[in-house]
């Protein structure tokens, strides 16, 4: 017996990512049996990635780089 699970997608009720606990009911995939039955989730969902990491850092916040000759090793060191 092969037990199929979705590889991608999100729950239509709570918008959480589908994982191994996903349940198919009435042709739709839900993230958990509780969502499929319409009950609230027991544990609060924390974001997988912090929000500041979702946006690129401007170049002005990166450290300044010196010329290549300043980074080379000194003779006699």
mmCIF file of the N, C-alpha and C atoms, coordinates in Angstrom:
data_MODEL
# 
_entry.id   MODEL 
# 
loop_
_atom_site.group_PDB 
_atom_site.id 
_atom_site.type_symbol 
_atom_site.label_atom_id 
_atom_site.label_alt_id 
_atom_site.label_comp_id 
_atom_site.label_asym_id 
_atom_site.label_entity_id 
_atom_site.label_seq_id 
_atom_site.pdbx_PDB_ins_code 
_atom_site.Cartn_x 
_atom_site.Cartn_y 
_atom_site.Cartn_z 
_atom_site.occupancy 
_atom_site.B_iso_or_equiv 
_atom_site.pdbx_formal_charge 
_atom_site.auth_seq_id 
_atom_site.auth_comp_id 
_atom_site.auth_asym_id 
_atom_site.auth_atom_id 
_atom_site.pdbx_PDB_model_num 
ATOM 1   N N  . UNK A 1 1  ? 0.841   -1.169 0.000  1.00 0.00 ? 1  UNK A N  1 
ATOM 2   C CA . UNK A 1 1  ? 0.000   0.000  0.000  1.00 0.00 ? 1  UNK A CA 1 
ATOM 3   C C  . UNK A 1 1  ? 0.893   1.241  0.000  1.00 0.00 ? 1  UNK A C  1 
ATOM 4   N N  . UNK A 1 2  ? 0.583   2.172  -0.855 1.00 0.00 ? 2  UNK A N  1 
ATOM 5   C CA . UNK A 1 2  ? 1.334   3.422  -0.945 1.00 0.00 ? 2  UNK A CA 1 
ATOM 6   C C  . UNK A 1 2  ? 0.471   4.522  -0.367 1.00 0.00 ? 2  UNK A C  1 
ATOM 7   N N  . UNK A 1 3  ? 1.049   5.273  0.556  1.00 0.00 ? 3  UNK A N  1 
ATOM 8   C CA . UNK A 1 3  ? 0.331   6.377  1.197  1.00 0.00 ? 3  UNK A CA 1 
ATOM 9   C C  . UNK A 1 3  ? 0.855   7.679  0.606  1.00 0.00 ? 3  UNK A C  1 
ATOM 10  N N  . UNK A 1 4  ? 0.072   8.319  -0.235 1.00 0.00 ? 4  UNK A N  1 
ATOM 11  C CA . UNK A 1 4  ? 0.498   9.536  -0.916 1.00 0.00 ? 4  UNK A CA 1 
ATOM 12  C C  . UNK A 1 4  ? 0.304   10.756 -0.027 1.00 0.00 ? 4  UNK A C  1 
ATOM 13  N N  . UNK A 1 5  ? 1.264   11.700 -0.115 1.00 0.00 ? 5  UNK A N  1 
ATOM 14  C CA . UNK A 1 5  ? 1.203   12.976 0.588  1.00 0.00 ? 5  UNK A CA 1 
ATOM 15  C C  . UNK A 1 5  ? 1.575   14.066 -0.402 1.00 0.00 ? 5  UNK A C  1 
ATOM 16  N N  . UNK A 1 6  ? 1.044   15.274 -0.231 1.00 0.00 ? 6  UNK A N  1 
ATOM 17  C CA . UNK A 1 6  ? 1.400   16.352 -1.167 1.00 0.00 ? 6  UNK A CA 1 
ATOM 18  C C  . UNK A 1 6  ? 2.831   16.829 -0.933 1.00 0.00 ? 6  UNK A C  1 
ATOM 19  N N  . UNK A 1 7  ? 3.511   17.187 -2.034 1.00 0.00 ? 7  UNK A N  1 
ATOM 20  C CA . UNK A 1 7  ? 4.883   17.684 -1.932 1.00 0.00 ? 7  UNK A CA 1 
ATOM 21  C C  . UNK A 1 7  ? 4.909   19.187 -1.683 1.00 0.00 ? 7  UNK A C  1 
ATOM 22  N N  . UNK A 1 8  ? 3.932   19.899 -2.195 1.00 0.00 ? 8  UNK A N  1 
ATOM 23  C CA . UNK A 1 8  ? 3.870   21.350 -2.026 1.00 0.00 ? 8  UNK A CA 1 
ATOM 24  C C  . UNK A 1 8  ? 2.431   21.753 -1.768 1.00 0.00 ? 8  UNK A C  1 
ATOM 25  N N  . UNK A 1 9  ? 2.248   22.980 -1.356 1.00 0.00 ? 9  UNK A N  1 
ATOM 26  C CA . UNK A 1 9  ? 0.904   23.512 -1.169 1.00 0.00 ? 9  UNK A CA 1 
ATOM 27  C C  . UNK A 1 9  ? 0.696   24.009 0.241  1.00 0.00 ? 9  UNK A C  1 
ATOM 28  N N  . UNK A 1 10 ? -0.493  24.554 0.474  1.00 0.00 ? 10 UNK A N  1 
ATOM 29  C CA . UNK A 1 10 ? -0.822  25.067 1.791  1.00 0.00 ? 10 UNK A CA 1 
ATOM 30  C C  . UNK A 1 10 ? -2.264  24.699 2.125  1.00 0.00 ? 10 UNK A C  1 
ATOM 31  N N  . UNK A 1 11 ? -2.555  24.740 3.390  1.00 0.00 ? 11 UNK A N  1 
ATOM 32  C CA . UNK A 1 11 ? -3.873  24.389 3.903  1.00 0.00 ? 11 UNK A CA 1 
ATOM 33  C C  . UNK A 1 11 ? -4.870  25.472 3.492  1.00 0.00 ? 11 UNK A C  1 
ATOM 34  N N  . UNK A 1 12 ? -6.044  25.101 2.954  1.00 0.00 ? 12 UNK A N  1 
ATOM 35  C CA . UNK A 1 12 ? -7.011  26.127 2.559  1.00 0.00 ? 12 UNK A CA 1 
ATOM 36  C C  . UNK A 1 12 ? -7.652  26.845 3.750  1.00 0.00 ? 12 UNK A C  1 
ATOM 37  N N  . UNK A 1 13 ? -7.580  26.261 4.930  1.00 0.00 ? 13 UNK A N  1 
ATOM 38  C CA . UNK A 1 13 ? -8.212  26.876 6.096  1.00 0.00 ? 13 UNK A CA 1 
ATOM 39  C C  . UNK A 1 13 ? -7.267  27.814 6.842  1.00 0.00 ? 13 UNK A C  1 
ATOM 40  N N  . UNK A 1 14 ? -6.036  27.358 7.159  1.00 0.00 ? 14 UNK A N  1 
ATOM 41  C CA . UNK A 1 14 ? -5.135  28.182 7.983  1.00 0.00 ? 14 UNK A CA 1 
ATOM 42  C C  . UNK A 1 14 ? -3.893  28.663 7.235  1.00 0.00 ? 14 UNK A C  1 
ATOM 43  N N  . UNK A 1 15 ? -3.749  28.294 5.975  1.00 0.00 ? 15 UNK A N  1 
ATOM 44  C CA . UNK A 1 15 ? -2.629  28.707 5.121  1.00 0.00 ? 15 UNK A CA 1 
ATOM 45  C C  . UNK A 1 15 ? -1.281  28.161 5.582  1.00 0.00 ? 15 UNK A C  1 
ATOM 46  N N  . UNK A 1 16 ? -1.251  27.117 6.411  1.00 0.00 ? 16 UNK A N  1 
ATOM 47  C CA . UNK A 1 16 ? 0.005   26.502 6.840  1.00 0.00 ? 16 UNK A CA 1 
ATOM 48  C C  . UNK A 1 16 ? 0.509   25.574 5.740  1.00 0.00 ? 16 UNK A C  1 
ATOM 49  N N  . UNK A 1 17 ? 1.814   25.345 5.713  1.00 0.00 ? 17 UNK A N  1 
ATOM 50  C CA . UNK A 1 17 ? 2.395   24.445 4.721  1.00 0.00 ? 17 UNK A CA 1 
ATOM 51  C C  . UNK A 1 17 ? 1.953   23.012 4.994  1.00 0.00 ? 17 UNK A C  1 
ATOM 52  N N  . UNK A 1 18 ? 1.757   22.251 3.926  1.00 0.00 ? 18 UNK A N  1 
ATOM 53  C CA . UNK A 1 18 ? 1.360   20.855 4.073  1.00 0.00 ? 18 UNK A CA 1 
ATOM 54  C C  . UNK A 1 18 ? 2.594   20.010 4.355  1.00 0.00 ? 18 UNK A C  1 
ATOM 55  N N  . UNK A 1 19 ? 2.480   19.089 5.278  1.00 0.00 ? 19 UNK A N  1 
ATOM 56  C CA . UNK A 1 19 ? 3.593   18.220 5.641  1.00 0.00 ? 19 UNK A CA 1 
ATOM 57  C C  . UNK A 1 19 ? 3.135   16.777 5.713  1.00 0.00 ? 19 UNK A C  1 
ATOM 58  N N  . UNK A 1 20 ? 3.842   15.980 6.505  1.00 0.00 ? 20 UNK A N  1 
ATOM 59  C CA . UNK A 1 20 ? 3.506   14.561 6.620  1.00 0.00 ? 20 UNK A CA 1 
ATOM 60  C C  . UNK A 1 20 ? 2.208   14.329 7.371  1.00 0.00 ? 20 UNK A C  1 
ATOM 61  N N  . UNK A 1 21 ? 1.754   15.291 8.141  1.00 0.00 ? 21 UNK A N  1 
ATOM 62  C CA . UNK A 1 21 ? 0.493   15.148 8.879  1.00 0.00 ? 21 UNK A CA 1 
ATOM 63  C C  . UNK A 1 21 ? -0.709  15.572 8.040  1.00 0.00 ? 21 UNK A C  1 
ATOM 64  N N  . UNK A 1 22 ? -0.501  15.878 6.759  1.00 0.00 ? 22 UNK A N  1 
ATOM 65  C CA . UNK A 1 22 ? -1.589  16.358 5.906  1.00 0.00 ? 22 UNK A CA 1 
ATOM 66  C C  . UNK A 1 22 ? -2.656  15.285 5.729  1.00 0.00 ? 22 UNK A C  1 
ATOM 67  N N  . UNK A 1 23 ? -3.903  15.734 5.643  1.00 0.00 ? 23 UNK A N  1 
ATOM 68  C CA . UNK A 1 23 ? -5.056  14.850 5.512  1.00 0.00 ? 23 UNK A CA 1 
ATOM 69  C C  . UNK A 1 23 ? -5.888  15.334 4.332  1.00 0.00 ? 23 UNK A C  1 
ATOM 70  N N  . UNK A 1 24 ? -6.347  14.375 3.497  1.00 0.00 ? 24 UNK A N  1 
ATOM 71  C CA . UNK A 1 24 ? -7.191  14.738 2.364  1.00 0.00 ? 24 UNK A CA 1 
ATOM 72  C C  . UNK A 1 24 ? -8.643  14.475 2.734  1.00 0.00 ? 24 UNK A C  1 
ATOM 73  N N  . UNK A 1 25 ? -9.466  15.516 2.619  1.00 0.00 ? 25 UNK A N  1 
ATOM 74  C CA . UNK A 1 25 ? -10.878 15.375 2.924  1.00 0.00 ? 25 UNK A CA 1 
ATOM 75  C C  . UNK A 1 25 ? -11.689 16.147 1.884  1.00 0.00 ? 25 UNK A C  1 
ATOM 76  N N  . UNK A 1 26 ? -12.644 15.504 1.283  1.00 0.00 ? 26 UNK A N  1 
ATOM 77  C CA . UNK A 1 26 ? -13.493 16.089 0.236  1.00 0.00 ? 26 UNK A CA 1 
ATOM 78  C C  . UNK A 1 26 ? -12.672 16.654 -0.919 1.00 0.00 ? 26 UNK A C  1 
ATOM 79  N N  . UNK A 1 27 ? -11.583 15.976 -1.271 1.00 0.00 ? 27 UNK A N  1 
ATOM 80  C CA . UNK A 1 27 ? -10.757 16.396 -2.400 1.00 0.00 ? 27 UNK A CA 1 
ATOM 81  C C  . UNK A 1 27 ? -9.802  17.531 -2.114 1.00 0.00 ? 27 UNK A C  1 
ATOM 82  N N  . UNK A 1 28 ? -9.732  17.997 -0.874 1.00 0.00 ? 28 UNK A N  1 
ATOM 83  C CA . UNK A 1 28 ? -8.816  19.073 -0.490 1.00 0.00 ? 28 UNK A CA 1 
ATOM 84  C C  . UNK A 1 28 ? -7.848  18.559 0.563  1.00 0.00 ? 28 UNK A C  1 
ATOM 85  N N  . UNK A 1 29 ? -6.594  19.055 0.493  1.00 0.00 ? 29 UNK A N  1 
ATOM 86  C CA . UNK A 1 29 ? -5.577  18.686 1.473  1.00 0.00 ? 29 UNK A CA 1 
ATOM 87  C C  . UNK A 1 29 ? -5.565  19.714 2.595  1.00 0.00 ? 29 UNK A C  1 
ATOM 88  N N  . UNK A 1 30 ? -5.584  19.231 3.832  1.00 0.00 ? 30 UNK A N  1 
ATOM 89  C CA . UNK A 1 30 ? -5.500  20.079 5.024  1.00 0.00 ? 30 UNK A CA 1 
ATOM 90  C C  . UNK A 1 30 ? -4.218  19.733 5.767  1.00 0.00 ? 30 UNK A C  1 
ATOM 91  N N  . UNK A 1 31 ? -3.683  20.694 6.534  1.00 0.00 ? 31 UNK A N  1 
ATOM 92  C CA . UNK A 1 31 ? -2.392  20.493 7.205  1.00 0.00 ? 31 UNK A CA 1 
ATOM 93  C C  . UNK A 1 31 ? -2.468  19.491 8.356  1.00 0.00 ? 31 UNK A C  1 
ATOM 94  N N  . UNK A 1 32 ? -3.635  19.328 8.959  1.00 0.00 ? 32 UNK A N  1 
ATOM 95  C CA . UNK A 1 32 ? -3.783  18.400 10.079 1.00 0.00 ? 32 UNK A CA 1 
ATOM 96  C C  . UNK A 1 32 ? -5.230  17.918 10.147 1.00 0.00 ? 32 UNK A C  1 
ATOM 97  N N  . UNK A 1 33 ? -5.474  16.834 10.865 1.00 0.00 ? 33 UNK A N  1 
ATOM 98  C CA . UNK A 1 33 ? -6.864  16.387 11.032 1.00 0.00 ? 33 UNK A CA 1 
ATOM 99  C C  . UNK A 1 33 ? -7.741  17.426 11.719 1.00 0.00 ? 33 UNK A C  1 
ATOM 100 N N  . UNK A 1 34 ? -7.171  18.237 12.622 1.00 0.00 ? 34 UNK A N  1 
ATOM 101 C CA . UNK A 1 34 ? -7.947  19.273 13.301 1.00 0.00 ? 34 UNK A CA 1 
ATOM 102 C C  . UNK A 1 34 ? -8.454  20.309 12.293 1.00 0.00 ? 34 UNK A C  1 
ATOM 103 N N  . UNK A 1 35 ? -7.610  20.713 11.346 1.00 0.00 ? 35 UNK A N  1 
ATOM 104 C CA . UNK A 1 35 ? -8.041  21.677 10.328 1.00 0.00 ? 35 UNK A CA 1 
ATOM 105 C C  . UNK A 1 35 ? -9.098  21.050 9.414  1.00 0.00 ? 35 UNK A C  1 
ATOM 106 N N  . UNK A 1 36 ? -8.945  19.778 9.103  1.00 0.00 ? 36 UNK A N  1 
ATOM 107 C CA . UNK A 1 36 ? -9.914  19.114 8.234  1.00 0.00 ? 36 UNK A CA 1 
ATOM 108 C C  . UNK A 1 36 ? -11.291 19.063 8.896  1.00 0.00 ? 36 UNK A C  1 
ATOM 109 N N  . UNK A 1 37 ? -11.335 18.955 10.226 1.00 0.00 ? 37 UNK A N  1 
ATOM 110 C CA . UNK A 1 37 ? -12.604 18.901 10.948 1.00 0.00 ? 37 UNK A CA 1 
ATOM 111 C C  . UNK A 1 37 ? -13.112 20.285 11.331 1.00 0.00 ? 37 UNK A C  1 
ATOM 112 N N  . UNK A 1 38 ? -12.319 21.325 11.117 1.00 0.00 ? 38 UNK A N  1 
ATOM 113 C CA . UNK A 1 38 ? -12.747 22.687 11.425 1.00 0.00 ? 38 UNK A CA 1 
ATOM 114 C C  . UNK A 1 38 ? -12.429 23.133 12.832 1.00 0.00 ? 38 UNK A C  1 
ATOM 115 N N  . UNK A 1 39 ? -11.661 22.337 13.577 1.00 0.00 ? 39 UNK A N  1 
ATOM 116 C CA . UNK A 1 39 ? -11.274 22.722 14.938 1.00 0.00 ? 39 UNK A CA 1 
ATOM 117 C C  . UNK A 1 39 ? -10.049 23.626 14.883 1.00 0.00 ? 39 UNK A C  1 
ATOM 118 N N  . UNK A 1 40 ? -9.865  24.489 15.884 1.00 0.00 ? 40 UNK A N  1 
ATOM 119 C CA . UNK A 1 40 ? -8.649  25.320 15.905 1.00 0.00 ? 40 UNK A CA 1 
ATOM 120 C C  . UNK A 1 40 ? -7.421  24.470 16.229 1.00 0.00 ? 40 UNK A C  1 
ATOM 121 N N  . UNK A 1 41 ? -6.274  24.923 15.746 1.00 0.00 ? 41 UNK A N  1 
ATOM 122 C CA . UNK A 1 41 ? -5.016  24.200 16.004 1.00 0.00 ? 41 UNK A CA 1 
ATOM 123 C C  . UNK A 1 41 ? -4.621  24.351 17.467 1.00 0.00 ? 41 UNK A C  1 
ATOM 124 N N  . UNK A 1 42 ? -4.011  23.323 18.020 1.00 0.00 ? 42 UNK A N  1 
ATOM 125 C CA . UNK A 1 42 ? -3.618  23.331 19.427 1.00 0.00 ? 42 UNK A CA 1 
ATOM 126 C C  . UNK A 1 42 ? -2.398  24.230 19.666 1.00 0.00 ? 42 UNK A C  1 
ATOM 127 N N  . UNK A 1 43 ? -1.392  24.144 18.799 1.00 0.00 ? 43 UNK A N  1 
ATOM 128 C CA . UNK A 1 43 ? -0.170  24.913 19.001 1.00 0.00 ? 43 UNK A CA 1 
ATOM 129 C C  . UNK A 1 43 ? -0.118  26.083 18.022 1.00 0.00 ? 43 UNK A C  1 
ATOM 130 N N  . UNK A 1 44 ? 0.355   27.236 18.456 1.00 0.00 ? 44 UNK A N  1 
ATOM 131 C CA . UNK A 1 44 ? 0.484   28.364 17.537 1.00 0.00 ? 44 UNK A CA 1 
ATOM 132 C C  . UNK A 1 44 ? 1.635   28.122 16.555 1.00 0.00 ? 44 UNK A C  1 
ATOM 133 N N  . UNK A 1 45 ? 1.475   28.578 15.332 1.00 0.00 ? 45 UNK A N  1 
ATOM 134 C CA . UNK A 1 45 ? 2.503   28.411 14.308 1.00 0.00 ? 45 UNK A CA 1 
ATOM 135 C C  . UNK A 1 45 ? 3.479   29.581 14.391 1.00 0.00 ? 45 UNK A C  1 
ATOM 136 N N  . UNK A 1 46 ? 4.754   29.258 14.499 1.00 0.00 ? 46 UNK A N  1 
ATOM 137 C CA . UNK A 1 46 ? 5.792   30.284 14.442 1.00 0.00 ? 46 UNK A CA 1 
ATOM 138 C C  . UNK A 1 46 ? 6.344   30.297 13.020 1.00 0.00 ? 46 UNK A C  1 
ATOM 139 N N  . UNK A 1 47 ? 6.745   31.434 12.504 1.00 0.00 ? 47 UNK A N  1 
ATOM 140 C CA . UNK A 1 47 ? 7.288   31.467 11.145 1.00 0.00 ? 47 UNK A CA 1 
ATOM 141 C C  . UNK A 1 47 ? 8.584   30.670 11.053 1.00 0.00 ? 47 UNK A C  1 
ATOM 142 N N  . UNK A 1 48 ? 8.790   30.000 9.936  1.00 0.00 ? 48 UNK A N  1 
ATOM 143 C CA . UNK A 1 48 ? 9.997   29.197 9.730  1.00 0.00 ? 48 UNK A CA 1 
ATOM 144 C C  . UNK A 1 48 ? 11.222  30.089 9.551  1.00 0.00 ? 48 UNK A C  1 
ATOM 145 N N  . UNK A 1 49 ? 11.027  31.268 8.964  1.00 0.00 ? 49 UNK A N  1 
ATOM 146 C CA . UNK A 1 49 ? 12.117  32.212 8.714  1.00 0.00 ? 49 UNK A CA 1 
ATOM 147 C C  . UNK A 1 49 ? 11.730  33.548 9.335  1.00 0.00 ? 49 UNK A C  1 
ATOM 148 N N  . UNK A 1 50 ? 12.626  34.180 10.107 1.00 0.00 ? 50 UNK A N  1 
ATOM 149 C CA . UNK A 1 50 ? 12.301  35.493 10.667 1.00 0.00 ? 50 UNK A CA 1 
ATOM 150 C C  . UNK A 1 50 ? 12.020  36.505 9.553  1.00 0.00 ? 50 UNK A C  1 
ATOM 151 N N  . UNK A 1 51 ? 11.100  37.407 9.797  1.00 0.00 ? 51 UNK A N  1 
ATOM 152 C CA . UNK A 1 51 ? 10.673  38.356 8.768  1.00 0.00 ? 51 UNK A CA 1 
ATOM 153 C C  . UNK A 1 51 ? 11.804  39.220 8.218  1.00 0.00 ? 51 UNK A C  1 
ATOM 154 N N  . UNK A 1 52 ? 12.771  39.712 9.032  1.00 0.00 ? 52 UNK A N  1 
ATOM 155 C CA . UNK A 1 52 ? 13.847  40.531 8.448  1.00 0.00 ? 52 UNK A CA 1 
ATOM 156 C C  . UNK A 1 52 ? 14.676  39.781 7.409  1.00 0.00 ? 52 UNK A C  1 
ATOM 157 N N  . UNK A 1 53 ? 14.749  38.454 7.498  1.00 0.00 ? 53 UNK A N  1 
ATOM 158 C CA . UNK A 1 53 ? 15.535  37.695 6.529  1.00 0.00 ? 53 UNK A CA 1 
ATOM 159 C C  . UNK A 1 53 ? 14.819  37.524 5.193  1.00 0.00 ? 53 UNK A C  1 
ATOM 160 N N  . UNK A 1 54 ? 13.560  37.871 5.121  1.00 0.00 ? 54 UNK A N  1 
ATOM 161 C CA . UNK A 1 54 ? 12.818  37.738 3.874  1.00 0.00 ? 54 UNK A CA 1 
ATOM 162 C C  . UNK A 1 54 ? 13.152  38.842 2.885  1.00 0.00 ? 54 UNK A C  1 
ATOM 163 N N  . UNK A 1 55 ? 13.736  39.926 3.365  1.00 0.00 ? 55 UNK A N  1 
ATOM 164 C CA . UNK A 1 55 ? 14.021  41.077 2.519  1.00 0.00 ? 55 UNK A CA 1 
ATOM 165 C C  . UNK A 1 55 ? 15.530  41.226 2.348  1.00 0.00 ? 55 UNK A C  1 
ATOM 166 N N  . UNK A 1 56 ? 15.999  41.587 1.152  1.00 0.00 ? 56 UNK A N  1 
ATOM 167 C CA . UNK A 1 56 ? 17.452  41.729 0.939  1.00 0.00 ? 56 UNK A CA 1 
ATOM 168 C C  . UNK A 1 56 ? 18.013  42.943 1.671  1.00 0.00 ? 56 UNK A C  1 
ATOM 169 N N  . UNK A 1 57 ? 19.254  42.814 2.155  1.00 0.00 ? 57 UNK A N  1 
ATOM 170 C CA . UNK A 1 57 ? 19.925  43.933 2.813  1.00 0.00 ? 57 UNK A CA 1 
ATOM 171 C C  . UNK A 1 57 ? 20.505  44.865 1.769  1.00 0.00 ? 57 UNK A C  1 
ATOM 172 N N  . UNK A 1 58 ? 20.346  46.158 1.912  1.00 0.00 ? 58 UNK A N  1 
ATOM 173 C CA . UNK A 1 58 ? 20.974  47.091 0.975  1.00 0.00 ? 58 UNK A CA 1 
ATOM 174 C C  . UNK A 1 58 ? 22.493  47.001 1.070  1.00 0.00 ? 58 UNK A C  1 
ATOM 175 N N  . UNK A 1 59 ? 23.167  47.318 -0.018 1.00 0.00 ? 59 UNK A N  1 
ATOM 176 C CA . UNK A 1 59 ? 24.623  47.224 -0.063 1.00 0.00 ? 59 UNK A CA 1 
ATOM 177 C C  . UNK A 1 59 ? 25.295  48.134 0.957  1.00 0.00 ? 59 UNK A C  1 
ATOM 178 N N  . UNK A 1 60 ? 24.656  49.227 1.357  1.00 0.00 ? 60 UNK A N  1 
ATOM 179 C CA . UNK A 1 60 ? 25.303  50.153 2.292  1.00 0.00 ? 60 UNK A CA 1 
ATOM 180 C C  . UNK A 1 60 ? 25.475  49.544 3.677  1.00 0.00 ? 60 UNK A C  1 
ATOM 181 N N  . UNK A 1 61 ? 24.784  48.435 3.974  1.00 0.00 ? 61 UNK A N  1 
ATOM 182 C CA . UNK A 1 61 ? 24.924  47.797 5.281  1.00 0.00 ? 61 UNK A CA 1 
ATOM 183 C C  . UNK A 1 61 ? 26.000  46.708 5.294  1.00 0.00 ? 61 UNK A C  1 
ATOM 184 N N  . UNK A 1 62 ? 26.565  46.395 4.145  1.00 0.00 ? 62 UNK A N  1 
ATOM 185 C CA . UNK A 1 62 ? 27.629  45.394 4.092  1.00 0.00 ? 62 UNK A CA 1 
ATOM 186 C C  . UNK A 1 62 ? 28.956  46.058 4.467  1.00 0.00 ? 62 UNK A C  1 
ATOM 187 N N  . UNK A 1 63 ? 29.871  45.285 5.000  1.00 0.00 ? 63 UNK A N  1 
ATOM 188 C CA . UNK A 1 63 ? 31.159  45.859 5.394  1.00 0.00 ? 63 UNK A CA 1 
ATOM 189 C C  . UNK A 1 63 ? 31.956  46.255 4.162  1.00 0.00 ? 63 UNK A C  1 
ATOM 190 N N  . UNK A 1 64 ? 32.816  47.253 4.345  1.00 0.00 ? 64 UNK A N  1 
ATOM 191 C CA . UNK A 1 64 ? 33.631  47.732 3.238  1.00 0.00 ? 64 UNK A CA 1 
ATOM 192 C C  . UNK A 1 64 ? 34.804  46.793 3.023  1.00 0.00 ? 64 UNK A C  1 
ATOM 193 N N  . UNK A 1 65 ? 35.151  46.595 1.769  1.00 0.00 ? 65 UNK A N  1 
ATOM 194 C CA . UNK A 1 65 ? 36.279  45.725 1.436  1.00 0.00 ? 65 UNK A CA 1 
ATOM 195 C C  . UNK A 1 65 ? 37.465  46.569 1.012  1.00 0.00 ? 65 UNK A C  1 
ATOM 196 N N  . UNK A 1 66 ? 38.618  46.171 1.451  1.00 0.00 ? 66 UNK A N  1 
ATOM 197 C CA . UNK A 1 66 ? 39.839  46.876 1.066  1.00 0.00 ? 66 UNK A CA 1 
ATOM 198 C C  . UNK A 1 66 ? 40.402  46.344 -0.238 1.00 0.00 ? 66 UNK A C  1 
ATOM 199 N N  . UNK A 1 67 ? 41.405  47.015 -0.788 1.00 0.00 ? 67 UNK A N  1 
ATOM 200 C CA . UNK A 1 67 ? 42.048  46.524 -2.013 1.00 0.00 ? 67 UNK A CA 1 
ATOM 201 C C  . UNK A 1 67 ? 42.711  45.175 -1.774 1.00 0.00 ? 67 UNK A C  1 
ATOM 202 N N  . UNK A 1 68 ? 42.890  44.416 -2.834 1.00 0.00 ? 68 UNK A N  1 
ATOM 203 C CA . UNK A 1 68 ? 43.461  43.073 -2.715 1.00 0.00 ? 68 UNK A CA 1 
ATOM 204 C C  . UNK A 1 68 ? 44.884  43.101 -2.159 1.00 0.00 ? 68 UNK A C  1 
ATOM 205 N N  . UNK A 1 69 ? 45.657  44.129 -2.525 1.00 0.00 ? 69 UNK A N  1 
ATOM 206 C CA . UNK A 1 69 ? 47.045  44.157 -2.043 1.00 0.00 ? 69 UNK A CA 1 
ATOM 207 C C  . UNK A 1 69 ? 47.120  44.356 -0.525 1.00 0.00 ? 69 UNK A C  1 
ATOM 208 N N  . UNK A 1 70 ? 46.121  44.945 0.108  1.00 0.00 ? 70 UNK A N  1 
ATOM 209 C CA . UNK A 1 70 ? 46.133  45.089 1.561  1.00 0.00 ? 70 UNK A CA 1 
ATOM 210 C C  . UNK A 1 70 ? 45.779  43.782 2.261  1.00 0.00 ? 70 UNK A C  1 
ATOM 211 N N  . UNK A 1 71 ? 45.106  42.888 1.576  1.00 0.00 ? 71 UNK A N  1 
ATOM 212 C CA . UNK A 1 71 ? 44.701  41.620 2.169  1.00 0.00 ? 71 UNK A CA 1 
ATOM 213 C C  . UNK A 1 71 ? 45.771  40.549 2.037  1.00 0.00 ? 71 UNK A C  1 
ATOM 214 N N  . UNK A 1 72 ? 46.775  40.774 1.196  1.00 0.00 ? 72 UNK A N  1 
ATOM 215 C CA . UNK A 1 72 ? 47.803  39.753 1.003  1.00 0.00 ? 72 UNK A CA 1 
ATOM 216 C C  . UNK A 1 72 ? 48.682  39.647 2.245  1.00 0.00 ? 72 UNK A C  1 
ATOM 217 N N  . UNK A 1 73 ? 49.349  38.528 2.378  1.00 0.00 ? 73 UNK A N  1 
ATOM 218 C CA . UNK A 1 73 ? 50.214  38.315 3.556  1.00 0.00 ? 73 UNK A CA 1 
ATOM 219 C C  . UNK A 1 73 ? 51.500  39.120 3.389  1.00 0.00 ? 73 UNK A C  1 
ATOM 220 N N  . UNK A 1 74 ? 52.049  39.520 4.517  1.00 0.00 ? 74 UNK A N  1 
ATOM 221 C CA . UNK A 1 74 ? 53.287  40.297 4.515  1.00 0.00 ? 74 UNK A CA 1 
ATOM 222 C C  . UNK A 1 74 ? 54.479  39.364 4.276  1.00 0.00 ? 74 UNK A C  1 
ATOM 223 N N  . UNK A 1 75 ? 55.470  39.824 3.557  1.00 0.00 ? 75 UNK A N  1 
ATOM 224 C CA . UNK A 1 75 ? 56.685  38.995 3.448  1.00 0.00 ? 75 UNK A CA 1 
ATOM 225 C C  . UNK A 1 75 ? 57.413  38.979 4.783  1.00 0.00 ? 75 UNK A C  1 
ATOM 226 N N  . UNK A 1 76 ? 57.862  37.816 5.190  1.00 0.00 ? 76 UNK A N  1 
ATOM 227 C CA . UNK A 1 76 ? 58.574  37.688 6.450  1.00 0.00 ? 76 UNK A CA 1 
ATOM 228 C C  . UNK A 1 76 ? 57.655  37.360 7.610  1.00 0.00 ? 76 UNK A C  1 
ATOM 229 N N  . UNK A 1 77 ? 56.370  37.159 7.390  1.00 0.00 ? 77 UNK A N  1 
ATOM 230 C CA . UNK A 1 77 ? 55.458  36.830 8.487  1.00 0.00 ? 77 UNK A CA 1 
ATOM 231 C C  . UNK A 1 77 ? 55.348  35.345 8.640  1.00 0.00 ? 77 UNK A C  1 
# 
